[in-house]
Amino acid sequence: MLQFLLDEHISPTVCSIVRERRSRVLIESLLEWRDAGLRGKDDHIVLAAAAEAGHALVTYDLRTIPPLLQVWAATGLGHQGVVFIDERTCRPLEHHSLL
């Protein structure tokens, strides 16, 4: 089964849409998953939690995630995958709309 964790810049609404269209895909939003306890946490912590849960991380973050993946590869740490998206794939969630 495919399992994904959306980073905090992706609306939880995406989860609802995917669940409606692809019921066999397990998808969670970082903004809701584990009572939002990982919101605002370091990328290393988020990726580790996603890996532990068997989720691939879905993110816009081309600035900090690729270097983190290089460190993980060099040190032998594994993960379930990372899916990079951009604004053409899915519009980013505005943080001020969460307040």
KOLGU-4560 file (N, C-alpha, C; in nm, 3 decimals, padded with zeros to 5 digits):
<recs>
<n_xx: 00.084 n_yy: -00.118 n_zz: 00.000 ca_xx: 00.000 ca_yy: 00.000 ca_zz: 00.000 c_xx: 00.089 c_yy: 00.124 c_zz: 00.000 mol: A seq: 1 type: MET>
<n_xx: 00.053 n_yy: 00.222 n_zz: -00.080 ca_xx: 00.125 ca_yy: 00.349 ca_zz: -00.081 c_xx: 00.087 c_yy: 00.429 c_zz: 00.043 mol: A seq: 2 type: LEU>
<n_xx: 00.190 n_yy: 00.491 n_zz: 00.105 ca_xx: 00.167 ca_yy: 00.571 ca_zz: 00.225 c_xx: 00.245 c_yy: 00.702 c_zz: 00.212 mol: A seq: 3 type: GLN>
<n_xx: 00.176 n_yy: 00.813 n_zz: 00.234 ca_xx: 00.238 ca_yy: 00.943 ca_zz: 00.218 c_xx: 00.212 c_yy: 01.032 c_zz: 00.339 mol: A seq: 4 type: PHE>
<n_xx: 00.309 n_yy: 01.117 n_zz: 00.369 ca_xx: 00.295 ca_yy: 01.221 ca_zz: 00.470 c_xx: 00.320 c_yy: 01.354 c_zz: 00.402 mol: A seq: 5 type: LEU>
<n_xx: 00.218 n_yy: 01.440 n_zz: 00.400 ca_xx: 00.230 ca_yy: 01.572 ca_zz: 00.339 c_xx: 00.294 c_yy: 01.669 c_zz: 00.437 mol: A seq: 6 type: LEU>
<n_xx: 00.391 n_yy: 01.748 n_zz: 00.391 ca_xx: 00.454 ca_yy: 01.843 ca_zz: 00.482 c_xx: 00.356 c_yy: 01.955 c_zz: 00.519 mol: A seq: 7 type: ASP>
<n_xx: 00.398 n_yy: 02.040 n_zz: 00.609 ca_xx: 00.306 ca_yy: 02.140 ca_zz: 00.665 c_xx: 00.269 c_yy: 02.252 c_zz: 00.568 mol: A seq: 8 type: GLU>
<n_xx: 00.328 n_yy: 02.254 n_zz: 00.451 ca_xx: 00.295 ca_yy: 02.356 ca_zz: 00.352 c_xx: 00.188 c_yy: 02.309 c_zz: 00.254 mol: A seq: 9 type: HIS>
<n_xx: 00.139 n_yy: 02.188 n_zz: 00.274 ca_xx: 00.037 ca_yy: 02.131 ca_zz: 00.186 c_xx: -00.092 c_yy: 02.116 c_zz: 00.267 mol: A seq: 10 type: ILE>
<n_xx: -00.199 n_yy: 02.166 n_zz: 00.212 ca_xx: -00.328 ca_yy: 02.165 ca_zz: 00.282 c_xx: -00.375 c_yy: 02.024 c_zz: 00.313 mol: A seq: 11 type: SER>
<n_xx: -00.431 n_yy: 02.005 n_zz: 00.432 ca_xx: -00.492 ca_yy: 01.875 ca_zz: 00.466 c_xx: -00.607 c_yy: 01.838 c_zz: 00.372 mol: A seq: 12 type: PRO>
<n_xx: -00.661 n_yy: 01.935 n_zz: 00.302 ca_xx: -00.768 ca_yy: 01.908 ca_zz: 00.205 c_xx: -00.720 c_yy: 01.812 c_zz: 00.097 mol: A seq: 13 type: THR>
<n_xx: -00.591 n_yy: 01.818 n_zz: 00.066 ca_xx: -00.534 ca_yy: 01.726 ca_zz: -00.034 c_xx: -00.555 c_yy: 01.582 c_zz: 00.011 mol: A seq: 14 type: VAL>
<n_xx: -00.540 n_yy: 01.558 n_zz: 00.140 ca_xx: -00.562 ca_yy: 01.422 ca_zz: 00.193 c_xx: -00.704 c_yy: 01.375 c_zz: 00.164 mol: A seq: 15 type: CYS>
<n_xx: -00.800 n_yy: 01.461 n_zz: 00.190 ca_xx: -00.940 ca_yy: 01.426 ca_zz: 00.166 c_xx: -00.965 c_yy: 01.394 c_zz: 00.020 mol: A seq: 16 type: SER>
<n_xx: -00.909 n_yy: 01.474 n_zz: -00.068 ca_xx: -00.928 ca_yy: 01.453 ca_zz: -00.211 c_xx: -00.866 c_yy: 01.321 c_zz: -00.254 mol: A seq: 17 type: ILE>
<n_xx: -00.745 n_yy: 01.295 n_zz: -00.210 ca_xx: -00.678 ca_yy: 01.170 ca_zz: -00.247 c_xx: -00.755 c_yy: 01.050 c_zz: -00.192 mol: A seq: 18 type: VAL>
<n_xx: -00.801 n_yy: 01.059 n_zz: -00.067 ca_xx: -00.875 ca_yy: 00.947 ca_zz: -00.007 c_xx: -01.003 c_yy: 00.917 c_zz: -00.085 mol: A seq: 19 type: ARG>
<n_xx: -01.070 n_yy: 01.022 n_zz: -00.133 ca_xx: -01.193 ca_yy: 01.003 ca_zz: -00.212 c_xx: -01.164 c_yy: 00.932 c_zz: -00.343 mol: A seq: 20 type: GLU>
<n_xx: -01.054 n_yy: 00.969 n_zz: -00.405 ca_xx: -01.022 ca_yy: 00.917 ca_zz: -00.539 c_xx: -00.941 c_yy: 00.789 c_zz: -00.538 mol: A seq: 21 type: ARG>
<n_xx: -00.861 n_yy: 00.769 n_zz: -00.436 ca_xx: -00.772 ca_yy: 00.652 ca_zz: -00.428 c_xx: -00.776 c_yy: 00.596 c_zz: -00.287 mol: A seq: 22 type: ARG>
<n_xx: -00.877 n_yy: 00.519 n_zz: -00.257 ca_xx: -00.898 ca_yy: 00.469 ca_zz: -00.121 c_xx: -00.787 c_yy: 00.377 c_zz: -00.073 mol: A seq: 23 type: SER>
<n_xx: -00.709 n_yy: 00.322 n_zz: -00.164 ca_xx: -00.601 ca_yy: 00.231 ca_zz: -00.124 c_xx: -00.473 c_yy: 00.305 c_zz: -00.088 mol: A seq: 24 type: ARG>
<n_xx: -00.472 n_yy: 00.436 n_zz: -00.102 ca_xx: -00.355 ca_yy: 00.517 ca_zz: -00.068 c_xx: -00.375 c_yy: 00.572 c_zz: 00.073 mol: A seq: 25 type: VAL>
<n_xx: -00.279 n_yy: 00.545 n_zz: 00.160 ca_xx: -00.282 ca_yy: 00.602 ca_zz: 00.294 c_xx: -00.209 c_yy: 00.736 c_zz: 00.288 mol: A seq: 26 type: LEU>
<n_xx: -00.277 n_yy: 00.843 n_zz: 00.324 ca_xx: -00.218 ca_yy: 00.976 ca_zz: 00.316 c_xx: -00.253 c_yy: 01.054 c_zz: 00.441 mol: A seq: 27 type: ILE>
<n_xx: -00.153 n_yy: 01.120 n_zz: 00.497 ca_xx: -00.170 ca_yy: 01.197 ca_zz: 00.620 c_xx: -00.110 c_yy: 01.335 c_zz: 00.601 mol: A seq: 28 type: GLU>
<n_xx: -00.164 n_yy: 01.431 n_zz: 00.672 ca_xx: -00.110 ca_yy: 01.566 ca_zz: 00.673 c_xx: -00.031 c_yy: 01.587 c_zz: 00.800 mol: A seq: 29 type: SER>
<n_xx: 00.087 n_yy: 01.643 n_zz: 00.788 ca_xx: 00.169 ca_yy: 01.674 ca_zz: 00.905 c_xx: 00.094 c_yy: 01.767 c_zz: 01.000 mol: A seq: 30 type: LEU>
<n_xx: 00.001 n_yy: 01.847 n_zz: 00.945 ca_xx: -00.075 ca_yy: 01.941 ca_zz: 01.027 c_xx: -00.178 c_yy: 01.871 c_zz: 01.116 mol: A seq: 31 type: LEU>
<n_xx: -00.207 n_yy: 01.744 n_zz: 01.088 ca_xx: -00.304 ca_yy: 01.669 ca_zz: 01.167 c_xx: -00.246 c_yy: 01.540 c_zz: 01.227 mol: A seq: 32 type: GLU>
<n_xx: -00.149 n_yy: 01.482 n_zz: 01.161 ca_xx: -00.091 ca_yy: 01.353 ca_zz: 01.199 c_xx: -00.028 c_yy: 01.361 c_zz: 01.337 mol: A seq: 33 type: TRP>
<n_xx: -00.055 n_yy: 01.262 n_zz: 01.418 ca_xx: -00.001 ca_yy: 01.255 ca_zz: 01.555 c_xx: -00.030 c_yy: 01.384 c_zz: 01.633 mol: A seq: 34 type: ARG>
<n_xx: -00.155 n_yy: 01.430 n_zz: 01.621 ca_xx: -00.202 ca_yy: 01.551 ca_zz: 01.689 c_xx: -00.117 c_yy: 01.673 c_zz: 01.657 mol: A seq: 35 type: ASP>
<n_xx: -00.067 n_yy: 01.679 n_zz: 01.534 ca_xx: 00.014 ca_yy: 01.791 ca_zz: 01.483 c_xx: 00.142 c_yy: 01.812 c_zz: 01.565 mol: A seq: 36 type: ALA>
<n_xx: 00.187 n_yy: 01.707 n_zz: 01.630 ca_xx: 00.305 ca_yy: 01.718 ca_zz: 01.716 c_xx: 00.436 c_yy: 01.743 c_zz: 01.642 mol: A seq: 37 type: GLY>
<n_xx: 00.438 n_yy: 01.722 n_zz: 01.511 ca_xx: 00.562 ca_yy: 01.744 ca_zz: 01.435 c_xx: 00.562 c_yy: 01.877 c_zz: 01.361 mol: A seq: 38 type: LEU>
<n_xx: 00.455 n_yy: 01.951 n_zz: 01.377 ca_xx: 00.445 ca_yy: 02.080 ca_zz: 01.309 c_xx: 00.558 c_yy: 02.172 c_zz: 01.356 mol: A seq: 39 type: ARG>
<n_xx: 00.632 n_yy: 02.227 n_zz: 01.260 ca_xx: 00.740 ca_yy: 02.319 ca_zz: 01.292 c_xx: 00.869 c_yy: 02.252 c_zz: 01.335 mol: A seq: 40 type: GLY>
<n_xx: 00.871 n_yy: 02.120 n_zz: 01.335 ca_xx: 00.991 ca_yy: 02.047 ca_zz: 01.378 c_xx: 01.096 c_yy: 02.043 c_zz: 01.267 mol: A seq: 41 type: LYS>
<n_xx: 01.219 n_yy: 02.015 n_zz: 01.305 ca_xx: 01.331 ca_yy: 02.004 ca_zz: 01.214 c_xx: 01.303 c_yy: 01.896 c_zz: 01.108 mol: A seq: 42 type: ASP>
<n_xx: 01.352 n_yy: 01.921 n_zz: 00.986 ca_xx: 01.331 ca_yy: 01.827 ca_zz: 00.876 c_xx: 01.379 c_yy: 01.686 c_zz: 00.909 mol: A seq: 43 type: ASP>
<n_xx: 01.489 n_yy: 01.675 n_zz: 00.979 ca_xx: 01.543 ca_yy: 01.544 ca_zz: 01.016 c_xx: 01.442 c_yy: 01.467 c_zz: 01.102 mol: A seq: 44 type: HIS>
<n_xx: 01.378 n_yy: 01.535 n_zz: 01.194 ca_xx: 01.279 ca_yy: 01.472 ca_zz: 01.282 c_xx: 01.156 c_yy: 01.429 c_zz: 01.203 mol: A seq: 45 type: ILE>
<n_xx: 01.111 n_yy: 01.514 n_zz: 01.112 ca_xx: 00.994 ca_yy: 01.483 ca_zz: 01.030 c_xx: 01.022 c_yy: 01.363 c_zz: 00.939 mol: A seq: 46 type: VAL>
<n_xx: 01.138 n_yy: 01.366 n_zz: 00.872 ca_xx: 01.172 ca_yy: 01.255 ca_zz: 00.782 c_xx: 01.188 c_yy: 01.125 c_zz: 00.859 mol: A seq: 47 type: LEU>
<n_xx: 01.248 n_yy: 01.132 n_zz: 00.976 ca_xx: 01.264 ca_yy: 01.012 ca_zz: 01.059 c_xx: 01.129 c_yy: 00.955 c_zz: 01.102 mol: A seq: 48 type: ALA>
<n_xx: 01.037 n_yy: 01.041 n_zz: 01.141 ca_xx: 00.905 ca_yy: 00.996 ca_zz: 01.183 c_xx: 00.829 c_yy: 00.935 c_zz: 01.065 mol: A seq: 49 type: ALA>
<n_xx: 00.840 n_yy: 00.999 n_zz: 00.949 ca_xx: 00.774 ca_yy: 00.945 ca_zz: 00.829 c_xx: 00.831 c_yy: 00.808 c_zz: 00.795 mol: A seq: 50 type: ALA>
<n_xx: 00.963 n_yy: 00.796 n_zz: 00.800 ca_xx: 01.028 ca_yy: 00.668 ca_zz: 00.768 c_xx: 00.986 c_yy: 00.560 c_zz: 00.865 mol: A seq: 51 type: ALA>
<n_xx: 00.983 n_yy: 00.594 n_zz: 00.992 ca_xx: 00.944 ca_yy: 00.498 ca_zz: 01.095 c_xx: 00.801 c_yy: 00.447 c_zz: 01.073 mol: A seq: 52 type: GLU>
<n_xx: 00.714 n_yy: 00.536 n_zz: 01.026 ca_xx: 00.573 ca_yy: 00.501 ca_zz: 01.004 c_xx: 00.550 c_yy: 00.438 c_zz: 00.866 mol: A seq: 53 type: ALA>
<n_xx: 00.654 n_yy: 00.432 n_zz: 00.784 ca_xx: 00.639 ca_yy: 00.374 ca_zz: 00.651 c_xx: 00.583 c_yy: 00.469 c_zz: 00.547 mol: A seq: 54 type: GLY>
<n_xx: 00.591 n_yy: 00.599 n_zz: 00.574 ca_xx: 00.538 ca_yy: 00.700 ca_zz: 00.483 c_xx: 00.650 c_yy: 00.762 c_zz: 00.399 mol: A seq: 55 type: HIS>
<n_xx: 00.620 n_yy: 00.789 n_zz: 00.274 ca_xx: 00.706 ca_yy: 00.874 ca_zz: 00.192 c_xx: 00.666 c_yy: 01.018 c_zz: 00.223 mol: A seq: 56 type: ALA>
<n_xx: 00.764 n_yy: 01.106 n_zz: 00.233 ca_xx: 00.737 ca_yy: 01.247 ca_zz: 00.260 c_xx: 00.710 c_yy: 01.320 c_zz: 00.130 mol: A seq: 57 type: LEU>
<n_xx: 00.604 n_yy: 01.400 n_zz: 00.127 ca_xx: 00.570 ca_yy: 01.482 ca_zz: 00.011 c_xx: 00.598 c_yy: 01.627 c_zz: 00.050 mol: A seq: 58 type: VAL>
<n_xx: 00.681 n_yy: 01.695 n_zz: -00.029 ca_xx: 00.726 ca_yy: 01.828 ca_zz: 00.011 c_xx: 00.757 c_yy: 01.917 c_zz: -00.109 mol: A seq: 59 type: THR>
<n_xx: 00.755 n_yy: 02.047 n_zz: -00.085 ca_xx: 00.802 ca_yy: 02.146 ca_zz: -00.180 c_xx: 00.950 c_yy: 02.177 c_zz: -00.158 mol: A seq: 60 type: TYR>
<n_xx: 01.005 n_yy: 02.137 n_zz: -00.048 ca_xx: 01.133 ca_yy: 02.184 ca_zz: 00.003 c_xx: 01.255 c_yy: 02.133 c_zz: -00.076 mol: A seq: 61 type: ASP>
<n_xx: 01.293 n_yy: 02.208 n_zz: -00.176 ca_xx: 01.412 ca_yy: 02.174 ca_zz: -00.255 c_xx: 01.537 c_yy: 02.239 c_zz: -00.197 mol: A seq: 62 type: LEU>
<n_xx: 01.521 n_yy: 02.318 n_zz: -00.093 ca_xx: 01.635 ca_yy: 02.386 ca_zz: -00.033 c_xx: 01.702 c_yy: 02.303 c_zz: 00.075 mol: A seq: 63 type: ARG>
<n_xx: 01.624 n_yy: 02.247 n_zz: 00.168 ca_xx: 01.686 ca_yy: 02.177 ca_zz: 00.280 c_xx: 01.674 c_yy: 02.025 c_zz: 00.276 mol: A seq: 64 type: THR>
<n_xx: 01.574 n_yy: 01.972 n_zz: 00.207 ca_xx: 01.557 ca_yy: 01.826 ca_zz: 00.204 c_xx: 01.667 c_yy: 01.756 c_zz: 00.123 mol: A seq: 65 type: ILE>
<n_xx: 01.702 n_yy: 01.801 n_zz: 00.001 ca_xx: 01.808 ca_yy: 01.730 ca_zz: -00.072 c_xx: 01.941 c_yy: 01.719 c_zz: 00.005 mol: A seq: 66 type: PRO>
<n_xx: 01.989 n_yy: 01.826 n_zz: 00.070 ca_xx: 02.112 ca_yy: 01.807 ca_zz: 00.148 c_xx: 02.093 c_yy: 01.708 c_zz: 00.264 mol: A seq: 67 type: PRO>
<n_xx: 01.975 n_yy: 01.709 n_zz: 00.324 ca_xx: 01.947 ca_yy: 01.613 ca_zz: 00.431 c_xx: 01.950 c_yy: 01.470 c_zz: 00.377 mol: A seq: 68 type: LEU>
<n_xx: 01.894 n_yy: 01.449 n_zz: 00.261 ca_xx: 01.895 ca_yy: 01.315 ca_zz: 00.200 c_xx: 02.039 c_yy: 01.271 c_zz: 00.169 mol: A seq: 69 type: LEU>
<n_xx: 02.123 n_yy: 01.364 n_zz: 00.130 ca_xx: 02.264 ca_yy: 01.330 ca_zz: 00.105 c_xx: 02.332 c_yy: 01.285 c_zz: 00.233 mol: A seq: 70 type: GLN>
<n_xx: 02.306 n_yy: 01.354 n_zz: 00.342 ca_xx: 02.363 ca_yy: 01.316 ca_zz: 00.472 c_xx: 02.312 c_yy: 01.178 c_zz: 00.512 mol: A seq: 71 type: VAL>
<n_xx: 02.183 n_yy: 01.156 n_zz: 00.497 ca_xx: 02.126 ca_yy: 01.026 ca_zz: 00.533 c_xx: 02.189 c_yy: 00.916 c_zz: 00.449 mol: A seq: 72 type: TRP>
<n_xx: 02.204 n_yy: 00.938 n_zz: 00.319 ca_xx: 02.264 ca_yy: 00.836 ca_zz: 00.232 c_xx: 02.408 c_yy: 00.809 c_zz: 00.273 mol: A seq: 73 type: ALA>
<n_xx: 02.484 n_yy: 00.913 n_zz: 00.304 ca_xx: 02.624 ca_yy: 00.898 ca_zz: 00.341 c_xx: 02.641 c_yy: 00.823 c_zz: 00.473 mol: A seq: 74 type: ALA>
<n_xx: 02.542 n_yy: 00.835 n_zz: 00.561 ca_xx: 02.550 ca_yy: 00.770 ca_zz: 00.692 c_xx: 02.472 c_yy: 00.639 c_zz: 00.698 mol: A seq: 75 type: THR>
<n_xx: 02.412 n_yy: 00.601 n_zz: 00.586 ca_xx: 02.341 ca_yy: 00.474 ca_zz: 00.581 c_xx: 02.200 c_yy: 00.474 c_zz: 00.638 mol: A seq: 76 type: GLY>
<n_xx: 02.145 n_yy: 00.593 n_zz: 00.664 ca_xx: 02.007 ca_yy: 00.599 ca_zz: 00.713 c_xx: 01.910 c_yy: 00.579 c_zz: 00.596 mol: A seq: 77 type: LEU>
<n_xx: 01.804 n_yy: 00.505 n_zz: 00.622 ca_xx: 01.705 ca_yy: 00.479 ca_zz: 00.519 c_xx: 01.576 c_yy: 00.556 c_zz: 00.543 mol: A seq: 78 type: GLY>
<n_xx: 01.496 n_yy: 00.566 n_zz: 00.441 ca_xx: 01.365 ca_yy: 00.632 ca_zz: 00.451 c_xx: 01.274 c_yy: 00.566 c_zz: 00.349 mol: A seq: 79 type: HIS>
<n_xx: 01.148 n_yy: 00.606 n_zz: 00.348 ca_xx: 01.049 ca_yy: 00.545 ca_zz: 00.258 c_xx: 01.034 c_yy: 00.621 c_zz: 00.127 mol: A seq: 80 type: GLN>
<n_xx: 01.112 n_yy: 00.724 n_zz: 00.110 ca_xx: 01.107 ca_yy: 00.803 ca_zz: -00.014 c_xx: 01.063 c_yy: 00.945 c_zz: 00.013 mol: A seq: 81 type: GLY>
<n_xx: 01.095 n_yy: 01.030 n_zz: -00.083 ca_xx: 01.055 ca_yy: 01.169 ca_zz: -00.079 c_xx: 01.001 c_yy: 01.204 c_zz: -00.216 mol: A seq: 82 type: VAL>
<n_xx: 00.884 n_yy: 01.266 n_zz: -00.218 ca_xx: 00.822 ca_yy: 01.311 ca_zz: -00.341 c_xx: 00.826 c_yy: 01.463 c_zz: -00.341 mol: A seq: 83 type: VAL>
<n_xx: 00.897 n_yy: 01.518 n_zz: -00.440 ca_xx: 00.904 ca_yy: 01.664 ca_zz: -00.451 c_xx: 00.796 c_yy: 01.712 c_zz: -00.546 mol: A seq: 84 type: PHE>
<n_xx: 00.724 n_yy: 01.814 n_zz: -00.501 ca_xx: 00.619 ca_yy: 01.875 ca_zz: -00.584 c_xx: 00.648 c_yy: 02.023 c_zz: -00.597 mol: A seq: 85 type: ILE>
<n_xx: 00.578 n_yy: 02.089 n_zz: -00.687 ca_xx: 00.593 ca_yy: 02.234 ca_zz: -00.699 c_xx: 00.454 c_yy: 02.297 c_zz: -00.709 mol: A seq: 86 type: ASP>
<n_xx: 00.451 n_yy: 02.426 n_zz: -00.724 ca_xx: 00.324 ca_yy: 02.500 ca_zz: -00.724 c_xx: 00.232 c_yy: 02.460 c_zz: -00.838 mol: A seq: 87 type: GLU>
<n_xx: 00.289 n_yy: 02.404 n_zz: -00.945 ca_xx: 00.205 ca_yy: 02.357 ca_zz: -01.057 c_xx: 00.135 c_yy: 02.227 c_zz: -01.023 mol: A seq: 88 type: ARG>
<n_xx: 00.192 n_yy: 02.151 n_zz: -00.930 ca_xx: 00.133 ca_yy: 02.025 ca_zz: -00.887 c_xx: 00.020 c_yy: 02.050 c_zz: -00.787 mol: A seq: 89 type: THR>
<n_xx: 00.050 n_yy: 02.135 n_zz: -00.689 ca_xx: -00.042 ca_yy: 02.162 ca_zz: -00.581 c_xx: -00.006 c_yy: 02.298 c_zz: -00.520 mol: A seq: 90 type: CYS>
<n_xx: -00.102 n_yy: 02.386 n_zz: -00.511 ca_xx: -00.075 ca_yy: 02.519 ca_zz: -00.458 c_xx: -00.036 c_yy: 02.513 c_zz: -00.310 mol: A seq: 91 type: ARG>
<n_xx: 00.072 n_yy: 02.583 n_zz: -00.269 ca_xx: 00.115 ca_yy: 02.580 ca_zz: -00.129 c_xx: 00.009 c_yy: 02.638 c_zz: -00.035 mol: A seq: 92 type: PRO>
<n_xx: 00.007 n_yy: 02.585 n_zz: 00.084 ca_xx: -00.081 ca_yy: 02.634 ca_zz: 00.188 c_xx: -00.020 c_yy: 02.761 c_zz: 00.246 mol: A seq: 93 type: LEU>
<n_xx: -00.099 n_yy: 02.864 n_zz: 00.258 ca_xx: -00.052 ca_yy: 02.989 ca_zz: 00.319 c_xx: -00.057 c_yy: 02.973 c_zz: 00.470 mol: A seq: 94 type: GLU>
<n_xx: 00.056 n_yy: 02.995 n_zz: 00.535 ca_xx: 00.061 ca_yy: 02.976 ca_zz: 00.681 c_xx: -00.036 c_yy: 03.070 c_zz: 00.754 mol: A seq: 95 type: HIS>
<n_xx: -00.056 n_yy: 03.191 n_zz: 00.703 ca_xx: -00.146 ca_yy: 03.282 ca_zz: 00.773 c_xx: -00.291 c_yy: 03.232 c_zz: 00.772 mol: A seq: 96 type: HIS>
<n_xx: -00.324 n_yy: 03.144 n_zz: 00.677 ca_xx: -00.460 ca_yy: 03.091 ca_zz: 00.674 c_xx: -00.485 c_yy: 02.989 c_zz: 00.784 mol: A seq: 97 type: SER>
<n_xx: -00.377 n_yy: 02.947 n_zz: 00.853 ca_xx: -00.392 ca_yy: 02.850 ca_zz: 00.960 c_xx: -00.420 c_yy: 02.917 c_zz: 01.093 mol: A seq: 98 type: LEU>
<n_xx: -00.401 n_yy: 03.046 n_zz: 01.101 ca_xx: -00.417 ca_yy: 03.117 ca_zz: 01.228 c_xx: -00.562 c_yy: 03.146 c_zz: 01.259 mol: A seq: 99 type: LEU>
</recs>
